[in-house]
Amino acid sequence: MTIHVSPEAHPTLVLNADYRPLSYYPLSLWSWQDAIKAVFLDRVNIVAEYEFNIRSPSHEMRLPSVVALRNFVRPSRNPAFTRFNLFLRDRFTCQYCGTSAELTFDHVVPRSRGGLTTWQNVVAACSPCNLRKSNKLPEVAKMWPLQKPFMPSLEDLLRNGRRFPPNYLHESWMDFLYWDSELEP
């Protein structure tokens, strides 16, 4: 019996020219089509391959599992303010009660009271805490964040993100990724 495995089951880890992932969160992955295109356009070096071939009428090759860009891409200095990055900064934990269930985000100083949507005023909050705090100031609600909200550096997000590896990590990627479940809090 032959088992057919789809090329879609073979994402490619994309490394910068310095052999570090372009991003950890989300992990820099390309579809097999994008990886093959980049190979043929000579934009990447193949670092590792799957034991899976693709064929065209005139060519056969193994799918790349890891590629490195030929030209270095300078990473952004400041992380974008996104829901995911906010949750990552706060370690996917409600900043009022410590749970990781039903996360939303909360304006410490509510928008209705002049609070802005900035790194320094928004925290991860579970739905029950967010509803309980409502549009009150922390002093009125008697609810203060576990940590003062701050603008994280890329290093802060990287450090926190190592605690939350993706669900799928191919063995050929492991030399380029640094997840460690034993990191200190």
C-alpha positions in Angstrom: 0.0 0.0 0.0 1.3 3.4 -1.0 0.7 6.3 1.4 0.4 9.6 -0.5 1.9 12.5 1.5 1.0 16.0 0.3 3.7 18.6 -0.3 1.5 21.0 1.9 2.6 18.8 4.8 6.2 20.1 4.3 6.6 23.8 5.2 10.0 25.3 4.9 11.8 27.1 7.7 13.2 30.4 6.5 16.4 31.7 8.0 18.0 35.1 7.5 21.4 35.2 5.9 22.9 34.9 9.4 21.1 31.5 9.8 18.6 32.8 12.4 14.9 32.5 11.8 13.4 35.7 10.2 10.8 35.5 13.0 9.9 33.2 15.8 6.4 34.5 16.4 4.9 33.5 14.1 7.7 31.2 13.0 9.0 32.1 9.6 7.7 29.4 7.4 7.0 29.3 3.6 4.8 27.0 1.7 6.6 24.5 -0.5 5.7 26.5 -3.6 7.3 29.7 -2.2 10.4 27.8 -1.2 10.8 26.2 -4.6 10.3 29.5 -6.4 12.9 31.2 -4.2 15.4 28.3 -5.0 14.9 28.7 -8.7 15.2 32.5 -8.5 18.5 32.0 -6.6 17.3 34.0 -3.6 18.0 31.3 -1.0 20.5 28.6 -0.2 19.1 25.2 0.7 20.3 24.2 4.2 18.3 21.0 4.8 15.8 18.9 2.8 12.9 16.6 3.4 13.1 13.0 2.2 10.2 13.9 -0.1 10.6 14.6 -3.8 8.5 16.7 -6.1 8.5 16.2 -9.9 7.7 18.2 -13.0 8.0 16.9 -16.5 11.6 18.0 -16.7 12.9 18.2 -13.2 12.9 16.3 -9.9 14.1 17.6 -6.5 13.8 17.1 -2.8 11.6 19.7 -1.0 13.7 22.0 1.1 13.0 21.9 4.9 15.3 24.8 5.7 16.5 27.6 3.5 18.6 30.7 4.2 18.2 34.0 2.4 21.2 35.0 0.4 20.8 38.7 1.4 20.4 39.8 5.0 17.1 41.3 6.0 17.5 43.8 8.8 14.9 43.0 11.5 12.5 45.8 12.7 13.8 47.5 15.9 10.4 47.8 17.6 7.8 45.0 17.6 4.4 45.9 16.1 1.6 46.5 18.5 -0.6 43.5 17.7 -2.9 41.3 19.8 -0.6 38.4 19.5 2.5 40.4 20.5 0.6 41.8 23.5 -0.4 38.3 24.6 3.2 37.2 24.1 4.6 40.1 26.1 2.2 39.1 28.9 3.0 35.4 28.5 -0.6 34.5 27.5 -1.7 35.3 31.0 -4.4 37.5 32.4 -2.6 40.4 34.1 -5.3 40.6 36.8 -5.8 37.0 37.9 -3.1 34.9 36.2 -5.3 32.6 34.2 -4.7 31.8 30.5 -8.3 31.1 29.6 -10.5 33.3 27.4 -7.9 36.1 26.9 -8.9 39.5 25.6 -7.1 42.8 26.2 -7.9 45.5 28.6 -7.1 49.2 28.6 -5.7 49.9 32.1 -7.0 53.5 31.8 -10.2 52.9 29.9 -10.6 54.6 26.5 -13.8 56.2 27.8 -11.6 58.0 30.4 -8.9 59.1 27.8 -6.8 55.9 27.8 -4.9 55.2 24.6 -4.3 51.9 22.8 -0.6 51.7 23.5 1.9 49.2 24.9 1.9 51.3 28.1 -1.8 51.1 28.7 -3.0 47.7 27.4 -2.7 44.3 29.1 -3.9 40.8 28.5 -7.0 40.1 30.5 -9.4 37.2 30.7 -13.0 37.9 29.8 -14.3 37.6 33.5 -11.7 40.1 34.7 -12.2 42.4 31.8 -16.0 42.5 32.4 -15.5 43.0 36.2 -13.1 45.9 35.7 -15.3 47.4 33.0 -14.6 51.0 32.3 -13.2 51.7 35.8 -9.8 53.0 36.7 -7.7 50.4 38.6 -8.1 52.3 41.9 -11.9 52.2 41.6 -12.1 48.6 40.4 -9.4 47.6 43.0 -7.7 45.7 40.1 -4.0 46.3 39.2 -2.0 44.5 36.6 0.5 41.9 37.8 3.2 43.8 35.9 3.2 47.4 34.7 2.5 47.5 31.0 5.5 48.3 28.9 6.7 48.4 25.3 8.6 45.2 24.9 11.8 44.8 22.9 12.2 42.1 20.3 14.4 40.3 22.8 11.5 40.4 25.4 9.1 38.8 22.9 11.8 36.2 21.9 12.5 35.3 25.5 8.8 34.9 26.3 8.0 33.2 23.0 10.6 30.4 23.7 8.1 29.2 26.4 5.5 28.6 23.7 6.9 26.5 20.8 4.7 25.9 17.8 2.8 22.6 17.6 4.9 21.4 14.8 8.7 21.4 14.7 10.5 19.3 12.1 13.7 17.7 13.3 15.7 19.4 10.6 14.8 22.8 12.1 16.0 22.1 15.6 19.6 23.3 15.1 18.2 26.8 14.2 15.5 27.1 16.9 16.0 27.7 20.6 12.9 26.7 22.6 13.6 25.6 26.1 10.9 24.6 28.6 13.3 25.1 31.5 13.7 28.9 31.1 13.4 30.8 34.3 10.2 32.9 34.7 
